[in-house]
Amino acid sequence: MGGKWNKKCIICMLPGISGTLIFFVIPYLRMLYYSVIDNQYRRNFTGLCNYIETVKNRYFILAFKNSLLFIAAGVPVLVVFAVVISILLYFGNISSKKGVINLCIKSAFILPMLLPTAALSVVWREIFEGSSTALPVYILFWWKNTGICIILLTASFAAMDKEVFEAAVVDGVTNIKKHIYITIPMNIPVIIFTALLSIVNSFRIFKESCLFYGSSYPPDYSYTLQYYMNNHFYKLDYQVLSSSAVLLSLFIILIVVFCLEMQKKYQV
């Protein structure tokens, strides 16, 4: 029985494994190959030369700085806002309101996840026409990603042991202190996971940003790594594109490892 069960599992896993190999593993290995050759025609091995040229490029430095700033400024605001709204929705009286109010509250956070990106970008251009900062893109990022964060956090709140809160009420703990010293500390692993998901989503805001500015060359304050790689893709500069993609993937891996280690530290 065990052997048959293992064979069935392998057969069921084959489509997923094949798709991962064909669309992720093999292309990534090919990208690694392109990042260490001079060009796709002569294919002479150059070692780390492409990486050195990439990190010295002033546009790469500008894009990397703006991407870091987007993570450092955008993600914490999103997570804090999502935590506050989730607490109000689950523990407060907001979720208990009926009719149109309840529908509007839910739609305000879920609808942005369903609306077409192109339509949102058109509306955003009308609202923020003439803006000379990256704030419109930040606001769009917060608005689009708050819903999924709230879903994750409220699910975590619902799984908490209610006896802890009952004991806190008996001890006379106020609602604010209850959430500061009980709700948030007990849900730090989920909050860290939410932050990690938000960081990953911050690299996916390129489509919205590109449609908002209507160009592959936005103002310097909004020029991120996605623009840098996208422009070199149009130029068919595979070496720069591949080396910058590898550097970006290493950067994301470091963030993921750090967040997972922090999550283990606070795991109950």
C-alpha positions as CSV (number, residue, x, y, z in Angstrom):
1,M,0.0,0.0,0.0
2,G,2.8,2.4,0.9
3,G,4.5,1.9,-2.5
4,K,1.3,2.4,-4.4
5,W,0.5,5.5,-2.4
6,N,4.0,6.9,-3.1
7,K,3.6,6.3,-6.8
8,K,0.2,8.0,-6.9
9,C,1.7,11.0,-5.0
10,I,4.6,11.2,-7.5
11,I,2.2,11.1,-10.4
12,C,0.0,13.8,-8.9
13,M,3.1,16.0,-8.2
14,L,4.6,15.6,-11.7
15,P,2.5,18.4,-13.3
16,G,3.5,20.9,-10.6
17,I,7.1,19.8,-10.6
18,S,7.3,20.0,-14.4
19,G,5.8,23.5,-14.4
20,T,8.2,24.7,-11.8
21,L,11.2,23.3,-13.7
22,I,10.1,24.6,-17.1
23,F,8.9,28.1,-16.1
24,F,11.1,28.9,-13.0
25,V,14.2,26.7,-12.4
26,I,15.4,26.3,-16.0
27,P,14.9,30.0,-16.9
28,Y,16.6,31.1,-13.7
29,L,19.6,28.9,-14.5
30,R,19.7,30.3,-18.0
31,M,19.6,33.8,-16.5
32,L,22.6,32.9,-14.3
33,Y,24.4,31.8,-17.4
34,Y,23.7,35.1,-19.2
35,S,24.9,37.1,-16.3
36,V,28.5,35.7,-16.6
37,I,29.0,36.0,-20.3
38,D,29.9,39.1,-22.4
39,N,26.9,38.7,-24.8
40,Q,24.5,36.1,-26.2
41,Y,26.5,35.8,-29.5
42,R,30.2,35.4,-28.6
43,R,29.3,34.0,-25.1
44,N,32.7,34.5,-23.6
45,F,33.0,34.0,-19.8
46,T,33.4,37.3,-17.9
47,G,33.0,36.2,-14.3
48,L,31.6,38.9,-12.1
49,C,32.2,41.8,-14.6
50,N,28.5,42.2,-15.4
51,Y,27.7,42.4,-11.7
52,I,30.4,44.9,-11.0
53,E,29.3,47.1,-13.9
54,T,25.7,46.9,-12.7
55,V,26.4,47.9,-9.1
56,K,28.4,50.9,-10.4
57,N,25.7,52.1,-12.7
58,R,24.2,55.3,-11.3
59,Y,20.7,54.4,-12.5
60,F,20.9,51.0,-10.7
61,I,22.0,52.8,-7.6
62,L,19.1,55.3,-7.9
63,A,16.6,52.4,-8.6
64,F,17.9,50.4,-5.7
65,K,17.7,53.4,-3.3
66,N,14.1,54.1,-4.4
67,S,13.1,50.5,-3.9
68,L,14.6,50.4,-0.5
69,L,12.8,53.6,0.4
70,F,9.6,52.2,-0.9
71,I,10.0,49.2,1.4
72,A,11.2,51.2,4.4
73,A,8.4,53.9,4.2
74,G,5.5,52.0,2.5
75,V,5.5,48.6,4.2
76,P,5.5,49.7,7.9
77,V,2.7,52.2,7.3
78,L,0.6,49.5,5.5
79,V,1.2,46.9,8.3
80,V,0.4,49.3,11.1
81,F,-2.7,50.6,9.4
82,A,-3.9,47.0,8.7
83,V,-3.3,46.0,12.3
84,V,-5.3,48.9,13.6
85,I,-8.2,48.4,11.2
86,S,-8.2,44.6,11.9
87,I,-8.5,45.2,15.6
88,L,-11.3,47.6,15.1
89,L,-13.1,45.3,12.7
90,Y,-12.8,42.1,14.9
91,F,-12.8,43.4,18.5
92,G,-14.8,46.6,18.0
93,N,-18.3,47.3,17.0
94,I,-17.6,48.1,13.4
95,S,-18.1,44.6,12.2
96,S,-21.4,44.4,13.9
97,K,-23.0,47.2,12.0
98,K,-25.7,46.2,9.6
99,G,-26.8,47.0,6.1
100,V,-25.2,49.6,3.9
101,I,-22.6,50.6,6.5
102,N,-21.3,47.1,6.9
103,L,-21.2,46.6,3.1
104,C,-19.3,49.9,2.5
105,I,-16.7,49.0,5.2
106,K,-16.0,45.6,3.6
107,S,-16.0,46.9,0.1
108,A,-13.6,49.7,0.9
109,F,-10.9,47.1,1.7
110,I,-11.8,44.2,-0.6
111,L,-12.8,46.1,-3.8
112,P,-9.3,47.5,-4.6
113,M,-8.1,43.9,-5.0
114,L,-10.7,43.2,-7.7
115,L,-10.6,46.4,-9.7
116,P,-8.7,46.4,-13.0
117,T,-5.2,48.0,-12.7
118,A,-5.7,50.1,-15.9
119,A,-8.9,51.6,-14.7
120,L,-7.3,52.5,-11.3
121,S,-4.4,54.1,-13.0
122,V,-6.6,56.3,-15.1
123,V,-8.5,57.5,-12.0
124,W,-5.3,58.0,-10.1
125,R,-3.9,60.2,-12.9
126,E,-7.0,62.4,-12.7
127,I,-6.8,62.7,-8.9
128,F,-3.1,63.3,-8.6
129,E,-2.4,65.2,-11.8
130,G,0.5,67.5,-11.3
131,S,2.0,65.7,-8.3
132,S,5.7,66.1,-8.0
133,T,6.3,63.3,-5.5
134,A,6.0,59.5,-5.4
135,L,3.1,59.7,-2.8
136,P,0.4,58.7,-5.4
137,V,2.1,55.4,-5.9
138,Y,2.5,54.9,-2.2
139,I,-1.2,55.6,-1.6
140,L,-2.1,53.2,-4.4
141,F,0.1,50.5,-2.9
142,W,-1.5,51.0,0.6
143,W,-5.0,51.0,-0.9
144,K,-4.6,47.9,-3.0
145,N,-2.8,45.7,-0.3
146,T,-4.7,46.7,2.9
147,G,-7.5,44.2,2.2
148,I,-5.3,41.0,2.0
149,C,-3.4,42.1,5.2
150,I,-6.7,42.6,7.0
151,I,-7.9,39.1,6.0
152,L,-4.7,37.5,7.3
153,L,-4.7,39.4,10.6
154,T,-8.4,39.0,11.4
155,A,-8.1,35.2,10.8
156,S,-5.2,35.2,13.2
157,F,-7.2,37.2,15.8
158,A,-10.1,34.7,15.5
159,A,-7.8,31.8,16.3
160,M,-6.6,33.3,19.6
161,D,-7.5,31.8,23.0
162,K,-10.5,33.8,24.3
163,E,-9.7,32.8,27.9
164,V,-6.7,35.2,27.8
165,F,-8.9,38.1,27.2
166,E,-11.4,37.0,29.8
167,A,-8.6,36.9,32.4
168,A,-7.5,40.4,31.3
169,V,-11.0,41.8,31.7
170,V,-11.2,40.3,35.2
171,D,-7.9,42.0,36.1
172,G,-9.3,45.3,34.9
173,V,-7.1,45.7,31.9
174,T,-8.3,48.5,29.5
175,N,-9.1,47.8,25.9
176,I,-6.0,49.7,24.6
177,K,-3.6,47.9,27.0
178,K,-5.3,44.6,26.1
179,H,-4.4,45.0,22.5
180,I,-0.9,46.4,23.2
181,Y,0.2,43.7,25.6
182,I,-1.9,40.7,24.5
183,T,-3.3,40.9,20.9
184,I,-0.2,42.3,19.2
185,P,2.5,40.3,21.0
186,M,0.5,37.0,20.5
187,N,0.2,37.7,16.8
188,I,3.7,38.9,16.0
189,P,4.5,35.9,13.7
190,V,1.5,36.7,11.6
191,I,2.3,40.4,11.6
192,I,5.8,39.5,10.4
193,F,4.4,37.3,7.7
194,T,2.0,40.1,6.7
195,A,5.0,42.5,6.4
196,L,6.9,39.9,4.3
197,L,3.9,39.6,2.0
198,S,3.7,43.4,1.7
199,I,7.4,43.6,0.9
200,V,6.9,41.1,-2.0
201,N,3.9,43.0,-3.2
202,S,5.9,46.2,-3.2
203,F,8.0,44.8,-6.0
204,R,4.7,44.1,-7.9
205,I,3.6,47.7,-7.9
206,F,5.5,48.3,-11.1
207,K,2.5,47.8,-13.4
208,E,0.4,50.4,-11.5
209,S,3.3,52.8,-11.4
210,C,4.1,52.4,-15.1
211,L,0.5,53.0,-16.1
212,F,0.2,56.0,-13.7
213,Y,3.2,57.8,-15.3
214,G,2.5,56.5,-18.8
215,S,6.2,55.9,-19.5
216,S,9.0,53.5,-18.8
217,Y,11.1,56.5,-17.7
218,P,9.3,58.1,-14.7
219,P,10.7,60.9,-12.6
220,D,13.8,60.0,-10.6
221,Y,12.0,59.8,-7.3
222,S,9.8,56.9,-8.7
223,Y,12.5,55.1,-10.7
224,T,12.7,51.6,-9.1
225,L,14.5,48.4,-9.9
226,Q,11.6,47.1,-11.9
227,Y,11.9,50.1,-14.3
228,Y,15.7,49.5,-14.6
229,M,15.3,45.9,-15.6
230,N,12.3,46.5,-17.8
231,N,14.2,49.2,-19.8
232,H,17.2,46.9,-20.3
233,F,14.7,44.1,-21.4
234,Y,13.5,46.5,-24.2
235,K,17.2,47.1,-25.1
236,L,17.8,43.3,-25.3
237,D,20.7,43.9,-22.9
238,Y,20.5,40.4,-21.4
239,Q,23.7,40.7,-19.4
240,V,22.7,43.7,-17.4
241,L,19.1,42.5,-17.1
242,S,20.3,39.1,-15.8
243,S,22.9,40.4,-13.4
244,S,20.4,43.0,-11.9
245,A,17.7,40.3,-11.7
246,V,20.1,38.0,-9.8
247,L,21.0,40.8,-7.4
248,L,17.4,41.6,-6.8
249,S,16.6,37.9,-6.2
250,L,19.4,37.7,-3.7
251,F,18.1,40.9,-2.0
252,I,14.6,39.3,-1.7
253,I,16.0,36.1,-0.4
254,L,17.9,37.9,2.4
255,I,14.7,39.7,3.3
256,V,12.7,36.4,3.4
257,V,15.3,34.7,5.5
258,F,15.5,37.6,7.9
259,C,11.7,37.7,8.3
260,L,11.5,33.9,8.7
261,E,14.1,34.0,11.4
262,M,12.2,36.8,13.2
263,Q,9.0,34.8,12.9
264,K,10.7,31.7,14.5
265,K,12.0,33.9,17.3
266,Y,8.5,35.0,18.3
267,Q,6.7,31.7,17.5
268,V,4.6,30.6,20.4
